[in-house]
């Protein structure tokens, strides 16, 4: 996504990955205008093709907040700001789905904003406003927003812009609002950084973005093939280079070869947010939340650790490289996670993938199978049958209880 930048703060230089100093195509990192122009030019040359990010949808964020013990603004009437909205592939569909809400998107790329405006016009939307603007020049009269989305922005802009981002969240987030900030994550990105440290110098001096990407892909494929037969860590790293070789050109240019790429430990971004009066709520993607599958001793250790320490250790266990962090005003406080009574007003539904897989899978004769696995298969079949509709949680609980064998823990949901 588009961003802008000026001089980088030396406090963050340890994780910032920038073009090599001897690269004639590299901007002067001490000059705001040159960095801004470089980032803007790269997005104009090869557009980042955005698409809906389901985890950033206000309804999804509100659900996570509810599970974490907090009430969230009504998504159907929410005021939503997307910072770095690109061509509107994420924001415009949100606006179309919630005509009573107000949606504002900003992006540094005029070309991307023109495409977003055209999409909104084609859909005859009157509840979306799109502006080509630098975040640091955000108009003061926009007011507060219930949801602020910064998807693909934080890690790809210089340190001072990250500071402006967090300050914008503090100033523009409504008292009960929630911010979505995706970011590259350590320690997993340390592995990606090995590929970056080889490929960036290799394409140094290639000014044309398309040629830069093409040469980076070719070199990545060559290295992947050479490393694949090597022993130990090299064979695993071959996969990192192979991914670059096969990745879409806009991903290679705007992530692997980005002017700035700033992966952080979760603890680091939480501390930065705290300095701006914000508190980390949760990760927006519940499917990335780890299951207790690390062995009895590690599971016991994790259960006894405080929440942030637990997340920090799990990120290392999984070599996690990307997060979608949710933030609220620190003064709001955090609730107690996953209290059962909060599920009472919710619904359960099958995802598109679940419905498709269930529909194409061989039919399992589960009639009479009252084991946990059998009940699960029958429940998935029921949810797939009503897809894309959903079913109230209380109805699902009653159904599971009535179909489970006597004495099963599933037959006693209160326990």
C-alpha positions as CSV (number, residue, x, y, z in Angstrom):
1,X,0.0,0.0,0.0
2,X,1.0,3.6,-0.5
3,X,2.7,5.5,2.3
4,X,5.0,8.5,2.7
5,X,8.1,9.3,4.7
6,X,10.8,11.6,5.8
7,X,13.8,11.1,8.1
8,X,13.8,7.8,9.9
9,X,14.1,7.7,13.7
10,X,17.3,6.0,14.7
11,X,15.5,4.3,17.5
12,X,13.8,2.0,15.0
13,X,16.7,1.5,12.6
14,X,17.5,-2.0,13.9
15,X,14.5,-3.5,12.1
16,X,14.1,-1.1,9.2
17,X,15.2,-2.7,6.0
18,X,16.0,-0.1,3.3
19,X,17.6,-0.1,-0.1
20,X,21.3,-0.5,0.0
21,X,23.3,2.8,0.3
22,X,25.2,2.3,-2.9
23,X,21.9,1.9,-4.9
24,X,21.5,4.8,-7.2
25,X,17.7,4.1,-7.1
26,X,17.6,4.5,-3.4
27,X,16.1,7.7,-2.0
28,X,17.9,9.9,0.5
29,X,16.5,8.5,3.8
30,X,17.1,11.9,5.5
31,X,14.9,13.7,3.0
32,X,11.1,13.5,3.5
33,X,10.3,14.5,-0.1
34,X,12.7,12.0,-1.7
35,X,11.4,9.1,0.3
36,X,7.8,10.2,-0.3
37,X,8.4,10.5,-4.0
38,X,10.1,7.1,-4.2
39,X,7.3,5.3,-2.5
40,X,4.7,7.2,-4.5
41,X,6.4,6.4,-7.8
42,X,6.7,2.7,-7.0
43,X,2.9,2.5,-6.4
44,X,2.1,4.5,-9.5
45,X,4.4,2.3,-11.6
46,X,3.0,-1.1,-10.4
47,X,-0.3,-0.7,-8.6
48,X,-1.0,-2.7,-5.5
49,X,-4.1,-4.6,-6.3
50,X,-6.1,-4.6,-3.1
51,X,-9.1,-6.9,-2.4
52,X,-11.4,-7.4,0.5
53,X,-9.6,-8.2,3.7
54,X,-12.4,-10.0,5.8
55,X,-10.5,-9.7,9.0
56,X,-10.6,-5.9,8.8
57,X,-14.4,-5.7,8.3
58,X,-16.1,-3.8,11.2
59,X,-18.5,-6.8,11.8
60,X,-15.5,-9.1,12.3
61,X,-13.7,-6.7,14.5
62,X,-16.8,-6.1,16.6
63,X,-17.1,-9.9,17.0
64,X,-13.6,-10.2,18.3
65,X,-14.2,-7.3,20.7
66,X,-17.3,-9.0,22.0
67,X,-15.4,-12.2,22.6
68,X,-12.7,-10.2,24.4
69,X,-15.2,-8.6,26.7
70,X,-15.8,-5.3,25.1
71,X,-18.8,-3.8,23.3
72,X,-18.1,-2.2,19.9
73,X,-19.8,0.4,17.8
74,X,-22.6,-0.9,15.6
75,X,-20.9,-1.9,12.3
76,X,-24.0,-1.1,10.2
77,X,-23.9,2.6,11.0
78,X,-20.2,3.0,11.8
79,X,-17.8,5.7,10.6
80,X,-14.8,4.0,9.1
81,X,-11.5,5.4,8.0
82,X,-9.0,3.4,5.9
83,X,-5.5,4.7,5.8
84,X,-3.7,3.5,2.7
85,X,-6.9,2.4,1.0
86,X,-5.2,1.9,-2.4
87,X,-7.6,1.3,-5.2
88,X,-10.5,0.8,-2.8
89,X,-10.6,-3.0,-3.1
90,X,-11.2,-3.3,0.6
91,X,-13.1,-0.1,1.6
92,X,-15.5,0.2,-1.3
93,X,-17.1,-3.2,-0.8
94,X,-17.5,-2.4,2.9
95,X,-19.4,0.8,2.0
96,X,-21.6,-1.0,-0.4
97,X,-22.5,-3.6,2.3
98,X,-23.4,-0.9,4.9
99,X,-25.2,2.0,3.2
100,X,-26.0,3.6,6.6
101,X,-22.3,3.9,7.5
102,X,-19.8,6.5,6.4
103,X,-16.5,5.4,4.8
104,X,-13.4,7.5,4.2
105,X,-10.3,6.4,2.5
106,X,-7.0,8.1,1.9
107,X,-3.9,7.0,-0.1
108,X,-0.8,8.7,-1.4
109,X,-1.3,7.4,-4.9
110,X,-3.6,9.6,-7.1
111,X,-3.9,6.8,-9.6
112,X,-5.1,4.3,-7.0
113,X,-7.6,6.9,-5.6
114,X,-8.9,7.5,-9.2
115,X,-9.6,3.8,-9.5
116,X,-11.3,3.7,-6.1
117,X,-13.5,6.6,-7.1
118,X,-14.5,5.0,-10.3
119,X,-15.5,1.8,-8.5
120,X,-17.6,3.8,-6.0
121,X,-19.2,5.7,-8.9
122,X,-20.0,2.6,-10.8
123,X,-21.8,1.3,-7.7
124,X,-23.6,4.6,-7.2
125,X,-22.3,4.8,-3.6
126,X,-22.9,8.1,-1.7
127,X,-21.5,7.0,1.6
128,X,-17.8,6.8,0.7
129,X,-15.2,9.6,0.4
130,X,-11.8,9.0,-1.2
131,X,-8.9,11.4,-1.2
132,X,-5.3,11.3,-2.4
133,X,-3.4,12.6,0.6
134,X,-0.4,12.1,2.8
135,X,-1.4,10.9,6.3
136,X,0.6,13.7,7.8
137,X,-1.6,16.2,6.0
138,X,-4.9,14.6,7.1
139,X,-7.5,17.3,7.4
140,X,-8.4,18.2,11.0
141,X,-12.2,18.4,10.3
142,X,-12.8,14.7,9.6
143,X,-14.0,14.0,13.1
144,X,-13.8,10.7,14.9
145,X,-14.2,7.2,13.5
146,X,-15.6,4.0,15.1
147,X,-13.2,1.8,13.1
148,X,-9.8,2.8,11.6
149,X,-8.1,0.4,9.3
150,X,-4.4,0.5,8.4
151,X,-3.9,-2.6,6.3
152,X,-0.4,-3.0,4.7
153,X,0.8,0.4,6.0
154,X,2.6,0.3,9.3
155,X,5.6,-1.8,8.4
156,X,6.1,-0.2,5.0
157,X,6.5,3.5,6.0
158,X,9.4,5.2,7.8
159,X,9.5,5.7,11.6
160,X,8.1,9.2,11.7
161,X,5.1,8.1,9.6
162,X,4.5,5.2,12.0
163,X,4.4,7.8,14.8
164,X,1.9,9.9,12.9
165,X,-0.2,6.7,12.3
166,X,-0.4,5.9,16.0
167,X,-1.1,9.5,16.9
168,X,-3.9,9.6,14.3
169,X,-5.4,6.5,15.9
170,X,-5.3,8.2,19.3
171,X,-6.9,11.5,18.0
172,X,-9.4,10.1,15.5
173,X,-10.6,6.9,17.2
174,X,-14.0,7.3,18.9
175,X,-14.1,6.5,22.7
176,X,-15.3,3.0,22.0
177,X,-13.6,2.7,18.6
178,X,-11.2,-0.1,17.5
179,X,-8.2,0.2,15.1
180,X,-6.9,-2.5,12.8
181,X,-3.2,-2.4,12.1
182,X,-1.5,-5.2,10.1
183,X,2.3,-5.5,10.2
184,X,5.2,-7.7,9.4
185,X,6.3,-9.6,12.5
186,X,9.5,-10.9,14.0
187,X,10.9,-13.5,14.4
188,X,9.4,-15.0,11.3
189,X,10.5,-12.1,9.1
190,X,14.1,-12.7,10.1
191,X,13.9,-15.7,7.7
192,X,12.3,-13.6,5.0
193,X,15.1,-11.0,5.6
194,X,17.7,-13.4,4.4
195,X,16.1,-13.4,1.0
196,X,15.7,-9.6,1.1
197,X,19.4,-9.1,2.0
198,X,20.5,-11.1,-1.0
199,X,17.9,-9.8,-3.6
200,X,18.0,-6.1,-2.8
201,X,21.7,-5.6,-3.5
202,X,21.3,-7.8,-6.6
203,X,18.8,-5.4,-8.2
204,X,20.5,-2.3,-6.9
205,X,20.8,0.3,-9.7
206,X,17.9,-1.1,-11.8
207,X,15.6,1.9,-12.0
208,X,12.7,0.4,-13.9
209,X,10.3,-1.3,-11.4
210,X,9.2,-4.1,-13.7
211,X,12.8,-5.0,-14.6
212,X,13.7,-4.8,-10.9
213,X,10.9,-7.3,-10.1
214,X,11.8,-9.6,-13.0
215,X,15.5,-9.8,-12.1
216,X,14.6,-10.4,-8.4
217,X,12.3,-13.2,-9.3
218,X,14.9,-14.8,-11.6
219,X,17.6,-14.6,-9.0
220,X,15.3,-16.0,-6.3
221,X,14.4,-19.0,-8.5
222,X,18.1,-19.6,-9.1
223,X,19.0,-19.5,-5.5
224,X,16.0,-21.6,-4.5
225,X,17.1,-24.4,-6.9
226,X,20.7,-24.2,-5.6
227,X,19.7,-24.3,-1.9
228,X,17.1,-27.0,-2.2
229,X,19.7,-29.8,-2.1
230,X,21.8,-28.3,0.6
231,X,21.7,-29.7,4.2
232,X,20.1,-28.3,7.2
233,X,18.7,-24.7,7.3
234,X,19.6,-24.0,3.7
235,X,17.0,-26.4,2.4
236,X,14.3,-24.7,4.5
237,X,15.4,-21.3,3.3
238,X,15.1,-22.5,-0.3
239,X,11.3,-22.1,0.3
240,X,11.7,-18.4,1.1
241,X,13.4,-17.8,-2.2
242,X,10.9,-19.9,-4.0
243,X,8.1,-17.9,-2.6
244,X,9.6,-14.7,-3.9
245,X,10.1,-16.2,-7.4
246,X,6.4,-17.2,-7.5
247,X,4.9,-14.2,-5.8
248,X,2.8,-11.6,-7.7
249,X,4.9,-8.7,-9.0
250,X,3.2,-6.1,-6.8
251,X,4.0,-8.2,-3.7
252,X,7.6,-8.5,-4.7
253,X,8.0,-4.7,-5.4
254,X,6.0,-3.4,-2.4
255,X,7.1,-5.9,0.2
256,X,10.3,-7.9,-0.7
257,X,11.9,-4.9,-2.4
258,X,10.0,-2.2,-0.5
259,X,11.8,1.1,0.1
260,X,11.1,0.5,3.8
261,X,10.1,-2.7,5.5
262,X,9.9,-2.7,9.3
263,X,9.0,-6.0,10.9
264,X,8.5,-5.9,14.7
265,X,8.0,-8.1,17.7
266,X,4.5,-7.8,19.0
267,X,5.9,-6.4,22.3
268,X,7.5,-3.6,20.3
269,X,4.3,-2.4,18.6
270,X,2.4,-2.8,21.8
271,X,4.9,-0.5,23.6
272,X,4.7,2.0,20.8
273,X,0.9,2.0,20.9
274,X,1.0,2.3,24.7
275,X,3.1,5.5,24.4
276,X,0.2,6.9,22.4
277,X,-2.5,5.9,24.9
278,X,-3.6,2.8,23.0
279,X,-3.9,-0.8,24.3
280,X,-3.5,-4.0,22.3
281,X,-6.8,-5.9,22.3
282,X,-6.2,-9.1,20.2
283,X,-5.3,-10.4,16.8
284,X,-8.1,-9.9,14.3
285,X,-7.6,-13.3,12.7
286,X,-8.9,-15.9,15.1
287,X,-7.7,-18.7,12.8
288,X,-4.2,-17.7,13.5
289,X,-4.7,-18.1,17.3
290,X,-2.7,-21.2,18.2
291,X,-4.3,-24.4,19.5
292,X,-2.7,-25.9,22.6
293,X,-0.5,-28.3,20.6
294,X,2.9,-27.7,22.0
295,X,3.1,-30.6,24.5
296,X,2.0,-30.9,28.1
297,X,5.0,-29.0,29.6
298,X,4.9,-26.1,27.2
299,X,1.1,-25.8,27.4
300,X,1.3,-25.6,31.2
301,X,4.0,-22.9,31.0
302,X,2.0,-20.9,28.5
303,X,-1.1,-21.2,30.6
304,X,0.7,-19.7,33.6
305,X,2.3,-16.8,31.7
306,X,0.8,-13.3,31.3
307,X,-1.0,-12.7,28.0
308,X,1.7,-10.7,26.2
309,X,4.5,-13.1,27.3
310,X,2.4,-16.0,26.0
311,X,1.9,-14.4,22.6
312,X,5.6,-13.5,22.5
313,X,6.7,-17.1,23.1
314,X,4.1,-18.5,20.7
315,X,5.3,-16.1,17.9
316,X,8.7,-17.7,18.3
317,X,7.3,-21.2,18.5
318,X,5.5,-20.6,15.2
319,X,8.1,-18.3,13.6
320,X,5.2,-16.0,13.0
321,X,5.8,-13.3,10.3
322,X,2.6,-11.3,10.1
323,X,-0.1,-10.0,12.4
324,X,-3.3,-8.1,12.3
325,X,-3.4,-6.3,15.6
326,X,-6.4,-4.6,17.1
327,X,-6.0,-1.5,19.4
328,X,-8.4,0.4,21.6
329,X,-8.0,3.5,23.8
330,X,-6.0,2.4,26.9
331,X,-8.4,4.3,29.1
332,X,-11.3,2.0,27.9
333,X,-9.7,-1.0,29.6
334,X,-9.8,-4.6,28.5
335,X,-12.5,-7.1,29.4
336,X,-12.2,-10.7,30.5
337,X,-11.8,-12.9,27.4
338,X,-14.2,-15.6,26.2
339,X,-16.9,-15.5,28.8
340,X,-19.6,-17.9,27.6
341,X,-22.5,-15.6,28.1
342,X,-21.1,-13.2,25.5
343,X,-21.9,-15.9,22.8
344,X,-25.6,-15.8,23.5
345,X,-26.4,-13.0,21.0
346,X,-24.0,-14.4,18.3
347,X,-24.5,-16.6,15.3
348,X,-22.4,-19.4,13.8
349,X,-21.9,-20.0,10.1
350,X,-19.7,-22.0,7.8
351,X,-17.1,-20.2,5.9
352,X,-17.1,-20.3,2.1
353,X,-14.1,-22.7,2.2
354,X,-15.8,-25.0,4.7
355,X,-19.0,-25.1,2.7
356,X,-17.2,-25.8,-0.5
357,X,-15.0,-28.6,1.0
358,X,-18.0,-30.2,2.7
359,X,-20.0,-30.1,-0.5
360,X,-17.2,-31.8,-2.5
361,X,-16.2,-34.4,0.2
362,X,-17.6,-38.0,0.1
363,X,-20.7,-38.3,2.2
364,X,-20.0,-39.7,5.7
365,X,-22.7,-41.9,7.1
366,X,-22.8,-40.2,10.5
367,X,-26.3,-41.2,11.5
368,X,-26.2,-42.8,14.9
369,X,-22.6,-41.7,15.5
370,X,-22.8,-39.8,18.7
371,X,-19.1,-39.4,19.3
372,X,-17.6,-36.0,19.3
373,X,-16.2,-36.4,15.8
374,X,-19.5,-37.7,14.5
375,X,-21.4,-34.8,16.0
376,X,-18.9,-32.4,14.6
377,X,-19.4,-33.8,11.1
378,X,-23.1,-33.6,11.4
379,X,-22.9,-30.0,12.6
380,X,-20.6,-29.0,9.7
381,X,-23.1,-30.6,7.3
382,X,-25.9,-28.6,8.8
383,X,-24.1,-25.3,8.7
384,X,-22.9,-26.0,5.1
385,X,-26.5,-26.7,4.1
386,X,-27.8,-23.3,5.3
387,X,-24.7,-21.4,4.0
388,X,-24.4,-18.4,3.5
389,X,-27.0,-18.0,6.3
390,X,-26.0,-18.5,9.9
391,X,-27.5,-20.1,13.0
392,X,-27.9,-18.6,16.5
393,X,-25.3,-19.9,19.0
394,X,-28.0,-21.0,21.4
395,X,-29.7,-23.1,18.7
396,X,-26.3,-24.7,17.9
397,X,-25.7,-25.5,21.5
398,X,-29.2,-27.1,21.9
399,X,-28.6,-29.1,18.7
400,X,-25.2,-30.4,19.9
401,X,-26.6,-31.3,23.3
402,X,-29.5,-33.2,21.8
403,X,-27.4,-35.2,19.3
404,X,-24.5,-36.1,21.7
405,X,-24.4,-39.4,23.6
406,X,-25.4,-39.5,27.2
407,X,-22.6,-38.7,29.6
408,X,-20.6,-36.8,26.9
409,X,-19.2,-33.4,27.8
410,X,-21.0,-32.1,24.7
411,X,-24.3,-33.1,26.3
412,X,-23.6,-30.9,29.2
413,X,-22.7,-27.4,27.7
414,X,-23.0,-25.7,31.1
415,X,-19.9,-27.6,32.2
